Amino acid sequence: MQPRIAGARAASDSPPAHREDIDWLRAIAVLSVVAFHFEAPAIFGGFVGVDIFFVISGYLITGIIASEMAQARFSFAQFYERRVRRLLPALYVMVAFAAIPASQDMLSSERVEFFRSAAAVVTFTSNIFFWLQSGYFDHAAVEKPLLHTWSLAVEEQFYLVLPVVVWAVLRLARGRRLALPLTLALLAAGSFVLGLMLMRGNASASAFFLSPPRAWEFLLGSLVAVSGLPALRPGLAQRLARALSLLLMAIPILSLRAGPGFPGVNALAPCLGAALFLWSGVGVANVPRSRLSPLNVAAFFGGISYSLYLWHWPLFAFARFAKPGLALEGWERAALFALTVAVATLSWRFVEQPFRTRQLAPTPRAAFGLAALASLLLLVGSGVGLLRAGSASDDDRAAQRYDAYNSYDMKPVYRYGTCFTTPDGRVPAECLRPVTGKTNVLLWGDSFAAHYYHGLAAHLDPRTVNIMQASQPTCMPTFSAETQGVASCRAFASQMRDYFAQARPDLVVMSADWLENARPPRFPGMLRDLRQTIGRLQDAGIPVVLLGPSVQFRARLPSMLARATLRGVTPDGATFVRSDIFALDAAMQAALPTGEGLSYVSILSIVCENGRCPLTAGDVPLSFDHAHLTAEGSDAVMARVAPLLQPDNTELGSRQQADDGSHQTGGEGARDD
């Protein structure tokens, strides 16, 4: 992933009878997103809060427009005045305040991007701006303090279209009650199908960032508002519907992983859950409760949800920028959450409320005029910021030597588009072609296998060794297609089953992002799949080397090195490297003991002396992101590992490193992030 929310700001536009349960729903959504971004335990899919907010927005806005048109009092000017009052003040204040640390704590190249993104915010095009930058190895989201505004742009674009559609349909329908629901249902179906087509066409970033493939989420809420479904009677049916809605949202919040499989079908459960929650609360009366009631606490977070969303991401980003290791400890994240709630409360009280209650800009003319002036000032300020960002200081230039690797071209190093990352998930035959008279070694896995190819090719004698490569992003090297959550991985697993049914390489080297694949509760399943696959290879007489976890850093290594340089701090491997990889390495080595046909090679034991891993290969960062090796990094790692990968040496090499590295691996394994 990626950071993202919208819809939290529709509270003021709710129908006259305010529904407290919608504030509860907003609280679920915004706290899920904040918890996900603040790296709270077990909130793996909290990013679906944005989808929940989209449904809320569609429900409230469509209900308001339809109600006002039924009463013959709808006005486009009034509608957009309310939108201006609701969205722009708090948004613009956040952008203006974020520009202060951006001018001090960011590299000049990052400041350029920040001020360009600020201009995109003002023009309601930030979703397109960030879409154009998206990619598999794109910069980490946390280095973009305004990235979360993409969802605001999607919502603003929806607001430009929806009123016109509803107004036109109701005007043309001439009293036909089903005209509007049918039209919205057809538009929602078309939007959903478009999103699926984009994702199947390897354009998941387009499905994620752009408005048309996201419109169905808003329209699902719109359908609840205008479908005319009868309200559930308070009682068992209503409670069951509400429980089911919470379950539909809780499952993805707690278990869904960010990746190329979202939104698409994976967004259905949270959106349907939100729609069911809204429908199950129709006609249910608000109940007086004590101030400290959990539901009143939830309503509080729902009330400040817009400001909470606006401020949480830049505060988190700049808090990380302040640390050379670009990572916050658990207590620091908890303190930051408390600070974020305080800032959001102040924003709600002193920015949102005065404009919504017309204490400031009391007339429509004043509201639009002030919005135009503020937009102009932000655009001018962004232009000035861009001009100033072009002049780098000496510290900037020194740091930019590392920062340049954030734009590293990994494609030729990883054989991108041929033996790694193909559109259909299947690698071409030439990637798997053996050479008679040579030792044929197959490198099999995901990007954490692909990043070793360059180093292997440099340190295995091409006169006697032929290196074959089969690698796909996020795809674990197993035959169990049912464990692969992405269509390309299922195709990849199927291809490898067919390949090994007729081929017998001299050695198979397996590697993957074991840390991601082993996240709770997936570790036992990962081991089961690996044992089954390795067992089949052993039965076929094919020796296997399984490379343990790669060196992984707590953030993008070039950015960490750049910030350390910018602040005059000596880079510290113990601070930069994730400690949990050592515990995982020890657990895998214990669970996959070496024996006939299998050798476990601990990369960490070989590369990290006394538990301290290298950060650079010469003067080049070891990796260009949090873990993927540069060409120089691959060369440096494989210089130590490649001699152990000759088929006749793997068992001996594995025993030797296990003996050499047992002390440091065990010691580091006791540490935990």
C-alpha positions as CSV (number, residue, x, y, z in Angstrom):
1,M,0.0,0.0,0.0
2,Q,-0.7,2.3,0.7
3,P,-2.9,5.6,3.2
4,R,-6.7,6.7,2.4
5,I,-10.3,8.1,3.6
6,A,-13.2,10.2,2.6
7,G,-16.8,10.6,3.6
8,A,-16.0,11.4,7.3
9,R,-17.2,14.9,6.7
10,A,-20.8,14.4,5.8
11,A,-22.1,14.8,9.3
12,S,-23.5,18.2,8.8
13,D,-25.4,17.1,5.7
14,S,-27.3,14.4,7.5
15,P,-31.1,14.5,7.3
16,P,-32.9,16.7,9.9
17,A,-33.3,13.7,12.2
18,H,-29.7,13.1,13.1
19,R,-28.7,9.4,13.4
20,E,-26.2,8.7,16.1
21,D,-25.4,5.3,14.6
22,I,-23.9,6.9,11.6
23,D,-21.4,8.6,13.9
24,W,-20.6,5.1,15.3
25,L,-20.0,3.9,11.7
26,R,-17.7,6.8,11.0
27,A,-15.8,5.9,14.2
28,I,-15.3,2.3,13.0
29,A,-14.0,3.6,9.7
30,V,-11.7,6.3,10.9
31,L,-10.2,4.4,13.8
32,S,-9.6,1.4,11.5
33,V,-7.6,3.6,9.1
34,V,-5.7,5.4,11.8
35,A,-4.9,2.1,13.5
36,F,-3.7,0.6,10.2
37,H,-1.5,3.5,9.5
38,F,-0.2,3.7,13.0
39,E,0.7,0.0,12.7
40,A,-1.6,-1.2,15.5
41,P,-1.4,-5.0,16.0
42,A,-3.9,-7.2,14.1
43,I,-5.4,-4.3,12.1
44,F,-4.1,-5.6,8.8
45,G,-7.0,-4.4,6.6
46,G,-7.9,-1.1,8.4
47,F,-7.5,0.7,5.1
48,V,-11.0,-0.5,4.1
49,G,-12.3,2.3,6.3
50,V,-12.0,4.5,3.2
51,D,-14.5,2.3,1.5
52,I,-16.9,2.4,4.4
53,F,-16.7,6.2,4.3
54,F,-17.4,6.2,0.6
55,V,-20.6,4.3,1.3
56,I,-21.6,6.8,4.0
57,S,-21.0,9.7,1.7
58,G,-23.2,8.2,-1.0
59,Y,-26.0,7.5,1.4
60,L,-26.1,10.9,3.0
61,I,-25.5,13.1,-0.1
62,T,-28.0,11.2,-2.2
63,G,-30.6,11.2,0.5
64,I,-30.2,15.0,0.9
65,I,-30.5,15.7,-2.8
66,A,-33.5,13.5,-3.3
67,S,-35.2,14.9,-0.2
68,E,-34.7,18.5,-1.3
69,M,-35.8,17.8,-4.8
70,A,-39.0,16.1,-3.5
71,Q,-39.6,19.3,-1.6
72,A,-38.8,21.5,-4.7
73,R,-36.0,23.3,-2.8
74,F,-32.9,21.8,-4.2
75,S,-30.3,24.3,-5.4
76,F,-26.9,23.5,-6.9
77,A,-25.5,26.7,-5.4
78,Q,-26.6,25.7,-1.9
79,F,-25.3,22.2,-2.4
80,Y,-21.9,23.3,-3.4
81,E,-21.8,26.0,-0.7
82,R,-22.4,23.3,1.9
83,R,-19.6,21.2,0.3
84,V,-17.2,24.2,0.4
85,R,-18.0,24.9,4.1
86,R,-17.6,21.2,5.0
87,L,-14.5,20.2,3.1
88,L,-12.2,23.1,2.4
89,P,-11.5,25.0,5.7
90,A,-10.1,22.1,7.6
91,L,-8.3,20.7,4.5
92,Y,-6.6,23.9,3.6
93,V,-5.5,24.6,7.2
94,M,-4.0,21.1,7.4
95,V,-2.1,21.7,4.1
96,A,-0.8,25.1,5.2
97,F,0.5,23.8,8.5
98,A,2.0,20.7,6.9
99,A,4.0,23.0,4.6
100,I,6.0,24.3,7.7
101,P,7.8,21.0,8.6
102,A,7.9,20.1,4.9
103,S,10.1,23.1,4.3
104,Q,12.5,22.0,7.1
105,D,12.4,18.2,7.5
106,M,12.3,17.0,3.9
107,L,14.9,16.7,1.2
108,S,14.7,19.1,-1.6
109,S,13.4,16.4,-4.0
110,E,10.7,15.5,-1.4
111,R,9.7,19.2,-1.0
112,V,9.2,19.4,-4.8
113,E,6.8,16.5,-4.6
114,F,5.1,17.9,-1.5
115,F,4.3,21.3,-3.1
116,R,3.2,19.6,-6.3
117,S,0.8,17.4,-4.3
118,A,-0.4,20.5,-2.5
119,A,-1.4,22.1,-5.8
120,A,-3.1,18.9,-6.7
121,V,-5.1,19.1,-3.5
122,V,-6.4,22.5,-4.3
123,T,-7.4,21.5,-7.8
124,F,-9.1,18.3,-6.6
125,T,-6.8,16.1,-8.6
126,S,-4.6,14.5,-6.0
127,N,-5.9,11.0,-6.8
128,I,-4.7,11.5,-10.4
129,F,-1.4,13.0,-9.1
130,F,-0.6,9.9,-6.9
131,W,-2.0,7.5,-9.5
132,L,0.6,8.7,-12.0
133,Q,3.3,7.9,-9.4
134,S,2.1,4.5,-8.4
135,G,4.0,1.3,-9.1
136,Y,5.1,-2.0,-7.5
137,F,8.4,-0.5,-6.2
138,D,7.1,3.0,-5.7
139,H,8.3,5.2,-2.9
140,A,6.8,4.3,0.5
141,A,3.5,5.9,1.2
142,V,4.8,7.4,4.5
143,E,7.2,9.6,2.6
144,K,4.2,11.4,1.0
145,P,2.5,13.5,3.8
146,L,-0.4,14.4,1.5
147,L,-1.0,11.0,0.0
148,H,-4.2,10.6,2.0
149,T,-5.9,13.4,0.2
150,W,-6.4,11.1,-2.9
151,S,-9.7,9.9,-1.4
152,L,-10.8,13.5,-0.9
153,A,-10.3,14.1,-4.6
154,V,-12.3,11.0,-5.4
155,E,-15.1,12.2,-3.2
156,E,-15.0,15.8,-4.6
157,Q,-15.2,14.4,-8.2
158,F,-18.2,12.3,-7.1
159,Y,-19.9,15.4,-5.8
160,L,-19.4,17.1,-9.1
161,V,-21.3,14.4,-11.0
162,L,-23.8,12.9,-8.6
163,P,-26.1,16.0,-8.1
164,V,-26.4,16.4,-11.9
165,V,-27.3,12.7,-12.3
166,V,-29.9,12.7,-9.6
167,W,-31.4,16.0,-10.7
168,A,-31.6,14.9,-14.4
169,V,-33.1,11.5,-13.6
170,L,-35.7,12.9,-11.2
171,R,-36.6,15.6,-13.7
172,L,-36.9,13.1,-16.6
173,A,-38.6,10.3,-14.6
174,R,-41.8,12.4,-14.1
175,G,-42.8,10.5,-11.0
176,R,-41.6,7.1,-11.9
177,R,-40.4,5.8,-8.4
178,L,-38.0,3.2,-9.7
179,A,-36.2,5.4,-12.2
180,L,-33.6,6.7,-9.9
181,P,-32.8,3.4,-8.1
182,L,-32.5,1.5,-11.4
183,T,-30.3,4.2,-12.9
184,L,-28.0,4.2,-9.8
185,A,-27.9,0.4,-9.8
186,L,-26.9,0.3,-13.4
187,L,-24.2,2.9,-12.8
188,A,-22.9,1.0,-9.8
189,A,-22.8,-2.3,-11.7
190,G,-20.9,-0.6,-14.6
191,S,-18.4,0.9,-12.1
192,F,-17.8,-2.4,-10.3
193,V,-17.3,-4.2,-13.6
194,L,-14.9,-1.5,-14.8
195,G,-12.8,-2.0,-11.6
196,L,-12.7,-5.7,-12.1
197,M,-11.6,-5.3,-15.8
198,L,-8.8,-2.9,-14.7
199,M,-7.5,-5.2,-12.1
200,R,-7.6,-8.2,-14.4
201,G,-5.8,-6.1,-17.0
202,N,-2.9,-5.5,-14.5
203,A,-4.1,-2.0,-13.8
204,S,-4.9,-2.3,-10.1
205,A,-3.5,1.2,-9.4
206,S,-6.1,2.7,-11.8
207,A,-8.9,0.7,-10.1
208,F,-7.6,2.0,-6.7
209,F,-7.1,5.7,-7.4
210,L,-9.5,6.8,-10.1
211,S,-13.1,7.8,-9.6
212,P,-15.0,5.8,-12.2
213,P,-14.0,2.3,-10.8
214,R,-14.6,3.6,-7.2
215,A,-18.0,5.1,-7.9
216,W,-19.9,1.9,-7.1
217,E,-19.0,2.3,-3.4
218,F,-20.7,5.7,-3.2
219,L,-23.6,4.4,-5.3
220,L,-24.1,1.5,-3.0
221,G,-24.9,4.0,-0.2
222,S,-27.0,6.0,-2.6
223,L,-29.1,2.9,-3.3
224,V,-29.8,2.4,0.4
225,A,-31.0,6.0,0.6
226,V,-33.4,5.9,-2.4
227,S,-34.3,2.3,-2.9
228,G,-37.4,2.5,-0.8
229,L,-36.6,-0.7,1.2
230,P,-38.8,-1.0,4.3
231,A,-37.1,-0.3,7.6
232,L,-36.5,-3.2,9.8
233,R,-38.6,-3.4,12.9
234,P,-36.6,-2.9,16.1
235,G,-36.0,-6.3,17.5
236,L,-34.4,-9.6,16.6
237,A,-34.3,-8.9,12.8
238,Q,-32.7,-5.5,13.3
239,R,-30.1,-6.8,15.8
240,L,-29.2,-9.7,13.5
241,A,-28.8,-7.4,10.5
242,R,-26.6,-5.0,12.6
243,A,-24.5,-8.0,13.9
244,L,-24.0,-9.3,10.3
245,S,-23.0,-5.8,9.1
246,L,-20.4,-5.5,11.9
247,L,-19.1,-9.0,11.0
248,L,-18.8,-8.1,7.3
249,M,-16.7,-5.1,8.2
250,A,-14.7,-6.7,11.0
251,I,-13.4,-9.6,8.9
252,P,-11.5,-7.5,6.3
253,I,-10.4,-4.9,8.9
254,L,-8.7,-7.7,10.9
255,S,-7.5,-10.0,8.1
256,L,-7.3,-8.4,4.7
257,R,-3.8,-7.5,3.4
258,A,-2.9,-4.6,1.3
259,G,-1.9,-5.5,-2.2
260,P,-2.8,-5.7,-5.9
261,G,-6.0,-7.6,-5.1
262,F,-7.7,-4.5,-3.8
263,P,-10.3,-2.9,-4.2
264,G,-12.3,-5.3,-6.6
265,V,-14.1,-8.2,-5.0
266,N,-12.2,-7.7,-1.7
267,A,-13.9,-4.3,-1.2
268,L,-17.4,-5.9,-1.4
269,A,-17.5,-7.2,2.2
270,P,-16.8,-3.8,4.0
271,C,-19.0,-1.9,1.6
272,L,-21.9,-4.3,1.9
273,G,-21.4,-4.3,5.7
274,A,-21.6,-0.5,5.7
275,A,-24.7,-0.5,3.6
276,L,-26.4,-3.1,5.8
277,F,-25.4,-1.1,8.9
278,L,-27.0,2.1,7.4
279,W,-30.2,0.2,6.4
280,S,-30.6,-1.6,9.7
281,G,-30.5,1.8,11.5
282,V,-33.3,3.4,9.5
283,G,-36.1,4.5,11.8
284,V,-34.2,3.5,15.0
285,A,-34.6,6.3,17.6
286,N,-31.5,7.8,19.4
287,V,-31.2,6.8,23.0
288,P,-29.9,9.1,25.8
289,R,-26.7,7.7,27.3
290,S,-24.2,8.7,29.9
291,R,-21.3,10.8,28.6
292,L,-18.8,8.0,29.2
293,S,-20.9,5.4,27.5
294,P,-18.8,3.5,24.9
295,L,-21.3,4.4,22.2
296,N,-21.0,8.1,23.1
297,V,-17.2,7.7,23.0
298,A,-17.6,6.2,19.5
299,A,-19.9,9.1,18.5
300,F,-17.2,11.6,19.6
301,F,-14.7,10.0,17.3
302,G,-17.3,9.9,14.6
303,G,-17.9,13.6,15.1
304,I,-14.3,14.6,14.7
305,S,-13.6,11.9,12.0
306,Y,-12.9,14.3,9.2
307,S,-10.3,16.3,11.1
308,L,-8.9,13.1,12.6
309,Y,-8.4,11.7,9.2
310,L,-6.9,14.9,7.8
311,W,-4.3,15.3,10.6
312,H,-3.3,11.7,11.4
313,W,-1.3,11.0,8.3
314,P,0.9,14.1,8.1
315,L,1.6,14.0,11.8
316,F,2.6,10.3,11.5
317,A,4.8,11.1,8.4
318,F,6.6,14.0,10.0
319,A,7.1,12.2,13.3
320,R,8.9,9.4,11.4
321,F,10.9,12.0,9.5
322,A,12.2,13.2,12.9
323,K,13.9,9.9,13.5
324,P,16.9,8.7,11.6
325,G,15.5,5.2,11.6
326,L,12.2,6.4,10.2
327,A,10.3,4.1,12.6
328,L,8.3,4.8,15.8
329,E,8.3,2.6,18.8
330,G,5.0,1.4,20.2
331,W,4.8,4.0,23.0
332,E,5.7,6.7,20.5
333,R,2.8,5.7,18.3
334,A,0.4,5.7,21.2
335,A,1.5,9.2,22.2
336,L,1.2,10.3,18.6
337,F,-2.4,9.0,18.5
338,A,-3.2,11.0,21.6
339,L,-1.7,14.1,20.0
340,T,-3.6,13.5,16.8
341,V,-6.9,13.3,18.7
342,A,-6.1,16.6,20.4
343,V,-5.2,18.3,17.2
344,A,-8.3,16.9,15.5
345,T,-10.5,18.1,18.3
346,L,-9.1,21.6,18.0
347,S,-9.6,21.5,14.2
348,W,-13.2,20.4,14.6
349,R,-13.9,23.1,17.2
350,F,-12.1,26.1,15.8
351,V,-12.0,25.4,12.1
352,E,-14.9,23.1,11.1
353,Q,-17.6,24.4,13.3
354,P,-17.3,28.2,12.7
355,F,-17.7,27.7,9.0
356,R,-20.4,25.1,9.2
357,T,-22.5,27.2,11.6
358,R,-21.8,30.4,9.6
359,Q,-20.0,32.2,12.4
360,L,-17.3,32.8,9.7
361,A,-18.3,33.6,6.1
362,P,-22.0,33.9,6.9
363,T,-23.2,34.4,3.3
364,P,-22.8,32.2,0.2
365,R,-20.9,35.0,-1.5
366,A,-18.5,35.2,1.5
367,A,-18.0,31.4,1.6
368,F,-17.3,31.1,-2.2
369,G,-15.1,34.2,-2.1
370,L,-13.0,33.1,0.8
371,A,-12.7,29.6,-0.7
372,A,-11.4,31.2,-4.0
373,L,-9.0,33.4,-2.1
374,A,-7.6,30.5,0.0
375,S,-7.3,28.3,-3.1
376,L,-5.3,31.1,-4.9
377,L,-3.0,31.6,-1.9
378,L,-2.3,27.9,-1.6
379,L,-1.5,27.7,-5.3
380,V,0.8,30.7,-5.1
381,G,2.4,29.2,-1.9
382,S,2.9,25.9,-3.7
383,G,4.6,27.7,-6.6
384,V,6.9,29.6,-4.2
385,G,7.7,26.3,-2.4
386,L,8.6,24.7,-5.7
387,L,10.9,27.5,-6.6
388,R,12.6,27.4,-3.2
389,A,12.8,23.6,-3.2
390,G,15.0,23.7,-6.3
391,S,17.9,25.2,-4.4
392,A,19.5,22.4,-2.4
393,S,21.8,23.0,0.6
394,D,25.1,21.2,1.0
395,D,23.4,18.8,3.5
396,D,20.7,18.3,0.9
397,R,23.2,17.4,-1.8
398,A,25.0,14.9,0.4
399,A,21.7,13.3,1.4
400,Q,20.4,13.2,-2.1
401,R,23.2,10.9,-3.1
402,Y,21.3,8.3,-1.1
403,D,17.9,9.6,-1.8
404,A,18.5,9.1,-5.5
405,Y,18.3,5.3,-4.9
406,N,14.6,5.8,-4.1
407,S,14.2,6.1,-7.8
408,Y,16.4,3.1,-8.5
409,D,15.7,1.2,-11.8
410,M,15.5,-2.4,-10.7
411,K,14.1,-3.8,-13.9
412,P,17.3,-4.9,-15.6
413,V,18.7,-6.2,-12.4
414,Y,15.6,-8.3,-11.6
415,R,14.9,-9.3,-15.3
416,Y,11.6,-7.4,-15.0
417,G,9.0,-8.3,-17.6
418,T,10.6,-11.6,-18.6
419,C,11.6,-13.9,-15.7
420,F,10.0,-11.6,-13.1
421,T,6.6,-9.7,-13.2
422,T,4.8,-10.9,-16.3
423,P,1.2,-9.9,-17.1
424,D,-0.3,-13.4,-16.8
425,G,1.9,-14.7,-14.0
426,R,3.7,-17.3,-16.1
427,V,7.4,-16.9,-17.0
428,P,8.6,-17.5,-20.6
429,A,10.1,-20.9,-21.5
430,E,13.5,-19.3,-22.0
431,C,13.7,-18.5,-18.2
432,L,13.4,-22.2,-17.5
433,R,15.5,-23.7,-20.3
434,P,18.3,-26.0,-19.1
435,V,21.7,-26.2,-20.8
436,T,23.2,-29.6,-21.5
437,G,26.6,-30.1,-19.9
438,K,26.1,-27.4,-17.2
439,T,24.8,-27.5,-13.7
440,N,21.3,-26.1,-14.0
441,V,20.2,-24.1,-11.0
442,L,16.6,-22.8,-10.7
443,L,16.0,-19.7,-8.7
444,W,12.3,-19.9,-7.6
445,G,10.2,-17.4,-5.6
446,D,9.0,-13.8,-5.5
447,S,10.9,-10.5,-5.7
448,F,13.1,-11.8,-2.8
449,A,14.3,-14.5,-5.2
450,A,14.6,-12.1,-8.1
451,H,16.9,-9.8,-6.2
452,Y,19.5,-12.5,-5.9
453,Y,19.8,-13.2,-9.6
454,H,22.3,-10.5,-10.3
455,G,24.6,-11.7,-7.5
456,L,24.3,-15.3,-8.4
457,A,25.2,-14.6,-12.0
458,A,28.2,-12.7,-10.9
459,H,29.6,-15.4,-8.5
460,L,28.6,-18.7,-10.2
461,D,30.9,-19.6,-13.1
462,P,28.8,-19.2,-16.3
463,R,31.0,-21.8,-18.0
464,T,29.8,-24.5,-15.7
465,V,26.5,-23.2,-14.2
466,N,23.3,-22.2,-15.9
467,I,21.0,-20.1,-13.8
468,M,17.3,-20.4,-14.5
469,Q,14.8,-17.9,-12.9
470,A,11.1,-18.2,-12.1
471,S,9.8,-15.4,-10.0
472,Q,6.6,-13.4,-9.6
473,P,5.7,-10.6,-7.1
474,T,4.1,-11.8,-3.8
475,C,4.1,-15.4,-5.0
476,M,5.5,-17.9,-2.5
477,P,7.5,-20.8,-4.2
478,T,5.0,-23.6,-3.5
479,F,2.7,-25.8,-5.5
480,S,-0.4,-25.0,-3.3
481,A,-2.3,-22.6,-5.6
482,E,-5.1,-22.3,-3.1
483,T,-2.8,-20.5,-0.7
484,Q,-2.0,-17.8,-3.3
485,G,-4.5,-15.0,-3.0
486,V,-3.7,-13.4,-6.4
487,A,-4.7,-14.8,-9.8
488,S,-1.2,-14.4,-11.2
489,C,0.2,-16.5,-8.3
490,R,-2.3,-19.2,-9.0
491,A,-1.2,-19.3,-12.6
492,F,2.5,-19.2,-11.5
493,A,2.0,-22.2,-9.1
494,S,0.2,-24.1,-11.9
495,Q,3.0,-23.5,-14.3
496,M,5.6,-24.7,-11.8
497,R,3.6,-27.9,-11.1
498,D,3.6,-28.6,-14.8
499,Y,7.3,-27.7,-15.1
500,F,8.5,-30.1,-12.4
501,A,6.4,-32.9,-13.7
502,Q,8.7,-33.1,-16.7
503,A,11.9,-31.3,-15.7
504,R,14.6,-32.1,-13.2
505,P,17.1,-29.2,-12.5
506,D,20.3,-30.0,-10.6
507,L,19.4,-27.6,-7.8
508,V,16.4,-25.5,-6.8
509,V,17.0,-22.4,-4.8
510,M,13.9,-21.1,-3.1
511,S,13.5,-17.6,-1.6
512,A,10.5,-15.3,-0.7
513,D,9.4,-12.6,1.6
514,W,9.0,-15.0,4.5
515,L,8.3,-12.2,6.9
516,E,5.1,-11.3,5.1
517,N,4.1,-14.9,4.4
518,A,4.6,-15.8,8.1
519,R,2.5,-13.0,9.6
520,P,0.2,-14.4,12.2
521,P,-1.7,-16.6,11.9
522,R,-0.1,-17.7,8.6
523,F,3.2,-19.2,9.9
524,P,1.9,-22.8,10.3
525,G,0.3,-22.7,6.8
526,M,3.5,-21.4,5.3
527,L,5.5,-24.2,6.8
528,R,2.9,-26.8,5.7
529,D,3.0,-25.5,2.1
530,L,6.8,-25.5,2.1
531,R,7.1,-29.0,3.5
532,Q,4.7,-30.4,0.9
533,T,6.5,-28.7,-2.0
534,I,10.0,-29.6,-0.8
535,G,8.8,-33.2,-0.2
536,R,7.6,-33.5,-3.8
537,L,10.9,-32.2,-5.0
538,Q,12.8,-34.5,-2.8
539,D,10.7,-37.5,-4.0
540,A,11.8,-36.5,-7.6
541,G,15.4,-36.5,-6.5
542,I,15.9,-32.7,-6.8
543,P,18.0,-31.1,-4.1
544,V,16.7,-27.9,-2.6
545,V,18.3,-25.0,-0.9
546,L,15.9,-22.7,1.0
547,L,17.3,-19.2,1.6
548,G,16.1,-17.8,4.9
549,P,14.8,-14.3,5.5
550,S,16.6,-11.5,3.7
551,V,17.9,-8.4,5.6
552,Q,14.9,-6.1,6.0
553,F,14.9,-2.6,7.2
554,R,12.4,-0.7,9.3
555,A,11.7,1.7,6.4
556,R,13.2,2.5,3.0
557,L,16.9,2.3,3.4
558,P,17.9,5.1,1.0
559,S,15.6,7.5,2.9
560,M,16.9,6.4,6.3
561,L,20.5,6.9,5.1
562,A,19.6,10.2,3.6
563,R,17.9,11.5,6.8
564,A,20.8,10.4,8.9
565,T,23.2,12.3,6.6
566,L,20.9,15.3,6.6
567,R,21.0,15.4,10.4
568,G,24.7,14.5,10.8
569,V,23.8,11.2,12.5
570,T,26.0,8.1,12.0
571,P,23.8,5.3,10.6
572,D,23.3,2.5,13.0
573,G,22.5,-1.0,11.7
574,A,20.9,-2.0,15.0
575,T,18.4,0.9,14.7
576,F,17.8,0.5,11.0
577,V,17.3,-3.3,10.7
578,R,14.0,-5.0,11.7
579,S,14.8,-7.2,14.7
580,D,11.9,-9.7,14.0
581,I,13.7,-11.1,11.0
582,F,16.2,-12.8,13.4
583,A,13.4,-14.5,15.4
584,L,11.8,-15.7,12.1
585,D,15.1,-17.0,10.8
586,A,15.6,-19.0,14.0
587,A,12.0,-20.3,13.9
588,M,12.3,-21.4,10.2
589,Q,15.7,-23.0,10.8
590,A,14.2,-25.0,13.7
591,A,11.1,-26.0,11.7
592,L,12.9,-26.9,8.5
593,P,15.9,-28.9,9.6
594,T,18.4,-29.7,6.9
595,G,18.5,-33.3,5.8
596,E,18.8,-35.4,2.7
597,G,17.8,-33.2,-0.3
598,L,17.2,-30.0,1.7
599,S,19.6,-27.3,2.9
600,Y,18.5,-24.3,4.9
601,V,20.8,-21.3,4.3
602,S,20.6,-18.5,6.8
603,I,21.3,-15.3,5.0
604,L,21.3,-13.4,8.2
605,S,24.0,-15.7,9.8
606,I,26.2,-15.2,6.8
607,V,25.7,-11.5,6.2
608,C,25.1,-10.0,9.6
609,E,28.1,-10.3,11.8
610,N,27.2,-10.5,15.5
611,G,23.6,-9.6,14.5
612,R,24.7,-6.3,12.9
613,C,23.8,-6.2,9.2
614,P,25.5,-4.0,6.6
615,L,23.7,-0.9,5.3
616,T,25.7,-0.3,2.2
617,A,27.7,-2.2,-0.4
618,G,30.6,0.2,-0.9
619,D,28.9,3.6,-1.1
620,V,25.7,2.2,-2.5
621,P,22.7,1.3,-0.2
622,L,22.3,-2.4,0.2
623,S,18.6,-2.1,-0.9
624,F,16.6,0.5,-2.7
625,D,13.6,0.2,-0.5
626,H,13.0,-1.7,2.8
627,A,14.5,-5.0,1.6
628,H,15.0,-5.4,-2.2
629,L,18.6,-5.4,-3.0
630,T,20.4,-3.1,-5.4
631,A,22.8,-4.7,-7.9
632,E,25.7,-3.9,-5.6
633,G,23.8,-5.2,-2.7
634,S,23.0,-8.5,-4.5
635,D,26.6,-8.8,-5.5
636,A,27.8,-8.3,-1.9
637,V,25.3,-10.8,-0.4
638,M,25.8,-13.5,-3.0
639,A,29.6,-13.1,-2.8
640,R,29.2,-14.9,0.6
641,V,26.3,-17.1,-0.2
642,A,26.9,-18.3,-3.8
643,P,29.9,-20.6,-2.9
644,L,27.4,-22.6,-0.7
645,L,24.9,-23.1,-3.5
646,Q,26.9,-25.7,-5.6
647,P,24.8,-28.9,-5.4
648,D,27.7,-30.8,-3.9
649,N,28.4,-28.2,-1.2
650,T,24.9,-27.1,0.0
651,E,24.6,-29.6,2.9
652,L,28.0,-28.8,4.2
653,G,27.6,-25.1,3.8
654,S,24.3,-25.1,5.6
655,R,25.7,-27.0,8.6
656,Q,28.7,-24.6,8.7
657,Q,26.6,-21.4,8.8
658,A,24.2,-22.9,11.3
659,D,27.1,-23.5,13.6
660,D,28.7,-20.1,12.9
661,G,25.4,-18.2,13.2
662,S,23.6,-20.0,16.0
663,H,24.8,-17.6,18.7
664,Q,24.0,-14.3,16.9
665,T,20.7,-15.6,15.5
666,G,19.5,-16.7,18.8
667,G,20.5,-13.5,20.5
668,E,18.8,-11.3,18.0
669,G,15.8,-13.5,17.9
670,A,14.9,-12.4,21.4
671,R,14.5,-8.8,20.2
672,D,11.1,-7.7,19.0
673,D,9.8,-4.5,17.3
